[in-house]
Amino acid sequence: VASATTSAALFPTEFEMREDALERAPDACLRVQYVSAADYYARLLAVARLEAAHAVAEDVRDAVRRMQPRAAGDMENANVEFRGWARHGAPLREKVRVAAVGAPRMDNAEARPSRVLARLCVDTRAFPPAARREWAALEPRDALYLIQLSGERLAAVRGVFIVERLAGDPAVEAQLLVALDVPQLLADIGASVASTQLPPAQELAHRADAFLAAFAMCVKRPRKLNAHLDVLRGLQQLAANAASPAPQPALPQWLEPSLLGLAHAARVSFPHNAAGANALDNPALELDFGTSLANDAHLKRLAHALSFAPNAPPAALHTQRKALPHFCGLELTPPPHQPHQPHQPHQP
C-alpha cells in the first residue's frame, strides 16, 4: 500500500475529469469516522484529486473549445489544425521528445527514474502581443497540461512542470524543458511503477517518445490556480507515511483519535503530565458510527484495527444494525436509546 501511494501520479488526468469520475472513485468521500490514519489521508487525497481535476477540466475544455481543433490526417500523430486561438492554450510546433532520463534515487526502493525531462516547443505565431508576452513570462515550476485530441474531444491530459526556458524566438515560439510526471508516464508506456526491472533508459525514452507524439497542444493556468499541486504532494507524503510499516507520527497522540472521529473533540485535552500520556477524559472510547460504515468488510477492518492497536482502551462500537456478531473480541451494541426531547421555543 505504501509503495502504491508513493508512486501515485501527481497531476489529474482525463479519467478524473470525466463527469462520472466520482462514481468510479468510491474512496473519494469523507466520513464521520475512519478506520485508521492511512484511511483518513487516502480519502483526503482522493477527494483533493477530484476537486483539482474539476477545476483543471473547466480551463482545459474552454481552451480546446476556443482553439477549434480539426483533424488534418491521423489524429494519433497529432495532425491537427486549429481554426481559432485561446489565451491560455497553444498548439505545439514539434512533437514532444524526451531529452533526459534520470537515474533512480539511492533512497528509493523502486527502480523508477528520478525524473524524465522532455523538450516542448509552443507555437505563438497566431498570438497577439499581450498573449505572447504571457507565454514568454513562464518560469520554472510553472505547470502546463499537454492535450491529446480525438476530433474535438479530450483523449488524454498529462501535466508537466517547467524546468527551464530554452533559447528561441519569442515572436515565433516558446521552447521549454519540462519535467514529466514519472509514475503516470511509466503507466502510460506499460511499465510497472514498482518494478525493479524497468527497461533501460534508451528504450524507456523511445517508448515515451511514441506516446508523447500524439499530443497536439498545451494549456497553461495562472500560477495562483496551481496551488492544489502542493496540496496533493503533501497529502501523498502523509498517506504514504501513514501506510508504511513504521509510520512517523504526523499528529500528536492526543489529537489523532479526535481527528479520526474516534473520540469527542470536546473531551480532548493536551497531555499535561511529564510522560505525555494520552489525556482523554473518557478512557473507554464509545464509537457511534451511524452511517459512516460502508459495508460489513469495512466494519471488520475497523474492529481488527482497534483490537490490535497498541495500548488501545476498551471500545464499544455503536451501530444502527439490529443483529451483529462479535468481531475480534469487541462488543458491538446498538446505540443507547435517547428519549425524545420536546422542542423548546427560544426565549428572547
Legacy VTK file of the C-alpha trace (Angstrom):
# vtk DataFile Version 3.0
C-alpha trace
ASCII
DATASET POLYDATA
POINTS 348 float
0.000 0.000 0.000
2.783 2.428 0.863
4.525 1.823 -2.440
1.347 2.379 -4.428
0.599 5.578 -2.544
4.105 6.923 -3.004
4.027 6.157 -6.712
0.661 7.792 -7.360
0.646 10.357 -10.153
0.566 13.968 -9.033
-1.347 15.641 -11.874
-5.012 14.832 -12.517
-5.681 13.108 -15.831
-8.630 12.788 -18.186
-10.004 9.927 -16.065
-10.599 12.229 -13.082
-12.014 14.876 -15.442
-14.882 12.682 -16.635
-18.371 13.527 -15.461
-18.742 10.092 -13.851
-15.379 10.298 -12.085
-16.998 10.397 -8.644
-18.904 7.168 -9.325
-15.659 5.462 -10.371
-13.830 6.531 -7.174
-15.689 5.014 -4.203
-12.927 6.061 -1.798
-13.291 9.736 -2.761
-15.682 10.541 0.066
-15.191 11.789 3.592
-16.785 10.030 6.546
-17.656 10.747 10.121
-15.122 8.201 11.356
-12.124 6.468 9.785
-10.522 3.069 10.185
-7.018 4.496 10.575
-4.851 7.477 9.746
-3.967 5.802 6.425
-7.680 5.573 5.571
-8.145 9.246 6.511
-5.282 10.573 4.370
-6.090 8.282 1.437
-9.654 9.586 1.326
-8.473 13.189 1.626
-6.082 12.606 -1.291
-8.821 11.073 -3.454
-11.186 13.967 -2.749
-8.467 16.567 -3.397
-7.566 14.935 -6.736
-11.178 15.039 -7.929
-11.574 18.640 -6.806
-8.378 19.661 -8.613
-9.399 17.724 -11.727
-12.747 19.508 -11.855
-11.107 22.945 -11.868
-8.448 21.937 -14.413
-11.049 20.310 -16.692
-13.016 23.556 -16.979
-9.941 25.506 -18.115
-8.799 22.763 -20.492
-12.188 22.370 -22.151
-12.540 26.137 -22.508
-9.138 26.416 -24.231
-9.895 23.499 -26.578
-13.277 24.965 -27.494
-11.753 28.364 -28.320
-8.959 26.856 -30.439
-11.478 24.922 -32.580
-9.369 21.837 -33.455
-9.978 19.951 -36.682
-8.476 16.671 -37.840
-5.935 17.085 -40.627
-4.944 13.447 -41.033
-4.012 10.853 -38.452
-5.086 12.206 -35.052
-2.789 9.732 -33.286
0.220 11.524 -34.813
-1.024 14.931 -33.659
-2.035 16.037 -37.179
-4.487 18.692 -36.023
-5.355 22.090 -37.423
-6.636 24.886 -35.200
-9.070 27.414 -36.631
-9.156 29.645 -33.543
-6.905 30.671 -30.681
-7.031 30.784 -26.886
-5.143 32.953 -24.470
-4.201 30.018 -22.249
-3.915 27.354 -24.963
-1.308 26.933 -27.703
-0.516 24.391 -30.413
2.803 22.549 -30.410
5.165 23.282 -33.293
7.027 19.997 -32.884
6.415 16.623 -31.338
7.340 16.322 -27.697
10.655 14.484 -27.313
12.346 13.058 -24.240
15.582 14.913 -23.510
16.936 13.063 -20.457
16.114 10.151 -18.159
17.439 10.491 -14.616
18.938 7.599 -12.670
16.867 6.140 -9.800
17.271 7.788 -6.410
19.510 5.971 -3.934
16.974 6.403 -1.110
14.113 4.896 -3.127
13.492 1.155 -3.102
11.822 1.399 -6.507
13.821 1.376 -9.733
11.855 4.135 -11.438
13.819 7.099 -12.827
14.232 10.079 -10.549
12.963 12.324 -13.359
12.221 12.369 -17.087
12.773 15.620 -18.981
11.305 16.493 -22.389
11.589 19.347 -24.901
8.433 21.304 -25.630
8.068 23.832 -28.475
4.961 26.039 -28.259
3.757 27.849 -31.383
2.998 31.511 -30.554
2.786 32.961 -34.074
-1.003 33.445 -34.008
-0.978 35.209 -30.644
-1.463 38.941 -30.130
1.497 40.682 -28.439
-0.061 40.632 -24.957
-0.706 36.867 -25.025
2.759 36.230 -26.498
4.345 38.094 -23.583
2.428 35.915 -21.103
3.818 32.748 -22.671
7.295 34.292 -22.706
6.951 35.016 -18.979
6.572 31.358 -17.982
9.075 30.400 -15.278
10.457 27.196 -13.766
7.959 25.335 -11.545
5.011 26.665 -13.553
2.659 23.889 -14.674
1.415 23.056 -18.160
-1.077 20.459 -19.371
-0.394 18.525 -22.574
-3.552 17.734 -24.540
-4.206 14.833 -26.909
-7.339 15.263 -29.021
-9.790 12.928 -30.679
-11.711 15.179 -33.017
-12.831 18.000 -30.720
-12.860 15.842 -27.600
-10.175 15.266 -24.999
-8.369 11.968 -25.455
-5.613 12.431 -22.874
-4.423 15.129 -20.452
-0.960 14.996 -18.852
0.601 17.580 -16.557
4.238 18.725 -16.642
6.409 21.172 -14.696
8.577 23.724 -16.472
12.250 23.212 -15.615
13.978 25.728 -17.885
13.321 28.116 -20.743
15.395 27.316 -23.821
16.693 29.683 -26.496
14.218 30.619 -29.195
12.490 33.485 -30.952
9.685 34.621 -28.579
7.776 36.096 -31.517
7.500 32.644 -33.091
7.828 30.035 -30.391
8.449 29.270 -26.735
10.903 26.421 -26.227
10.723 24.802 -22.831
12.391 21.983 -20.931
9.705 20.267 -18.859
9.620 17.503 -16.244
7.104 14.738 -16.886
5.032 13.039 -14.191
7.172 9.892 -13.903
4.652 7.497 -12.257
1.999 8.443 -14.799
4.461 8.143 -17.705
5.502 4.637 -16.657
1.850 3.610 -16.501
1.249 5.110 -19.961
4.068 3.157 -21.596
3.124 -0.097 -19.888
5.926 -0.231 -17.307
5.149 -1.201 -13.724
5.792 1.694 -11.381
7.035 -0.507 -8.555
9.029 -2.862 -10.764
12.680 -3.479 -10.009
13.404 -4.336 -13.664
12.338 -1.335 -15.704
13.521 -1.022 -19.333
16.871 0.711 -19.935
16.855 4.486 -20.231
17.188 4.441 -24.018
14.280 2.055 -24.510
12.184 3.939 -21.960
12.828 7.210 -23.848
11.887 5.569 -27.162
8.597 4.275 -25.778
7.873 7.629 -24.142
8.504 9.454 -27.443
5.963 7.198 -29.174
3.369 8.010 -26.526
4.073 11.773 -26.417
3.944 12.130 -30.212
0.133 12.183 -30.137
-0.116 15.393 -28.059
-1.039 18.391 -30.221
-1.439 21.346 -27.830
-0.836 22.516 -24.287
-2.726 24.635 -21.776
-1.313 26.905 -19.101
-3.101 28.096 -15.996
-2.403 31.176 -13.862
0.217 30.421 -11.256
-2.092 31.107 -8.326
-4.520 28.422 -9.568
-1.872 25.691 -9.341
-1.623 25.747 -5.550
-3.586 22.489 -5.478
-0.448 20.673 -6.701
1.350 21.477 -3.442
-1.684 20.249 -1.504
-1.729 16.977 -3.465
2.003 16.469 -2.949
1.656 16.998 0.799
-1.280 14.591 1.061
0.665 11.996 -0.931
3.502 12.160 1.568
1.144 11.941 4.549
-0.751 8.989 3.059
2.478 7.161 2.194
3.835 7.702 5.696
0.614 6.529 7.377
0.513 3.370 5.225
4.176 2.467 5.776
5.125 -0.402 8.133
6.757 2.041 10.572
4.904 5.356 10.163
6.258 8.530 11.678
3.540 10.251 13.745
2.184 13.230 11.823
-0.177 14.255 14.616
0.096 14.342 18.421
-1.158 11.170 20.033
-3.788 13.061 21.998
-5.236 14.688 18.847
-5.385 11.777 16.392
-8.429 9.973 17.923
-10.472 13.157 17.642
-9.363 13.796 14.061
-10.299 10.256 13.041
-13.691 10.576 14.714
-12.832 8.036 17.420
-13.335 10.462 20.310
-15.375 13.545 21.027
-13.402 16.649 20.173
-14.760 18.487 23.220
-13.255 15.856 25.532
-9.707 16.035 24.157
-7.152 17.978 26.185
-3.435 18.465 25.827
-1.379 15.958 27.864
-0.217 17.697 30.999
1.932 15.047 32.649
5.651 14.603 32.099
5.237 11.270 30.342
2.993 12.845 27.700
0.271 10.247 28.170
-2.979 10.403 26.264
-5.151 12.737 28.308
-8.600 11.756 27.045
-11.292 12.367 29.631
-13.053 9.186 28.532
-10.549 6.288 28.675
-13.147 3.902 27.199
-13.907 5.074 23.666
-17.534 4.954 22.592
-17.713 4.842 18.812
-21.018 5.870 17.285
-20.670 5.057 13.598
-24.186 5.721 12.373
-23.988 5.834 8.559
-20.190 6.059 8.313
-19.732 2.309 7.807
-19.562 1.401 4.127
-20.285 -2.329 4.487
-19.545 -5.393 6.634
-15.963 -5.583 5.345
-15.369 -2.012 6.493
-16.684 -2.928 9.950
-14.411 -5.977 10.149
-11.347 -3.930 9.195
-12.183 -1.365 11.843
-12.673 -3.978 14.542
-9.404 -5.650 13.595
-7.511 -2.348 13.702
-8.900 -1.431 17.114
-8.302 -4.831 18.667
-4.633 -4.912 17.639
-3.854 -1.231 18.335
-1.124 -0.916 20.999
-2.323 0.403 24.361
-5.834 0.816 22.965
-8.509 1.496 25.588
-11.599 -0.711 25.631
-14.059 0.259 22.938
-17.740 -0.320 22.275
-18.979 0.172 18.732
-22.472 1.585 18.403
-24.143 0.913 15.053
-27.609 1.083 13.580
-27.617 -2.641 12.719
-30.048 -4.812 14.682
-28.099 -8.092 14.736
-24.318 -8.024 14.820
-21.884 -10.784 15.793
-18.726 -10.274 17.814
-15.594 -9.331 15.843
-12.102 -9.694 17.309
-13.411 -9.648 20.852
-15.105 -6.245 20.504
-18.610 -5.935 21.854
-20.910 -4.479 19.201
-24.006 -2.943 20.747
-26.881 -0.916 19.371
-26.736 2.806 20.130
-28.108 3.784 23.540
-31.712 4.884 23.450
-32.183 8.595 23.944
-35.675 9.792 24.912
-37.259 12.315 22.596
-36.790 15.858 23.821
-39.678 18.205 23.005
-38.727 21.343 21.153
-38.242 24.290 23.485
-39.149 27.674 21.989
-36.386 30.215 22.033
-36.693 32.714 24.865
-35.618 36.232 23.916
LINES 1 349
348 0 1 2 3 4 5 6 7 8 9 10 11 12 13 14 15 16 17 18 19 20 21 22 23 24 25 26 27 28 29 30 31 32 33 34 35 36 37 38 39 40 41 42 43 44 45 46 47 48 49 50 51 52 53 54 55 56 57 58 59 60 61 62 63 64 65 66 67 68 69 70 71 72 73 74 75 76 77 78 79 80 81 82 83 84 85 86 87 88 89 90 91 92 93 94 95 96 97 98 99 100 101 102 103 104 105 106 107 108 109 110 111 112 113 114 115 116 117 118 119 120 121 122 123 124 125 126 127 128 129 130 131 132 133 134 135 136 137 138 139 140 141 142 143 144 145 146 147 148 149 150 151 152 153 154 155 156 157 158 159 160 161 162 163 164 165 166 167 168 169 170 171 172 173 174 175 176 177 178 179 180 181 182 183 184 185 186 187 188 189 190 191 192 193 194 195 196 197 198 199 200 201 202 203 204 205 206 207 208 209 210 211 212 213 214 215 216 217 218 219 220 221 222 223 224 225 226 227 228 229 230 231 232 233 234 235 236 237 238 239 240 241 242 243 244 245 246 247 248 249 250 251 252 253 254 255 256 257 258 259 260 261 262 263 264 265 266 267 268 269 270 271 272 273 274 275 276 277 278 279 280 281 282 283 284 285 286 287 288 289 290 291 292 293 294 295 296 297 298 299 300 301 302 303 304 305 306 307 308 309 310 311 312 313 314 315 316 317 318 319 320 321 322 323 324 325 326 327 328 329 330 331 332 333 334 335 336 337 338 339 340 341 342 343 344 345 346 347
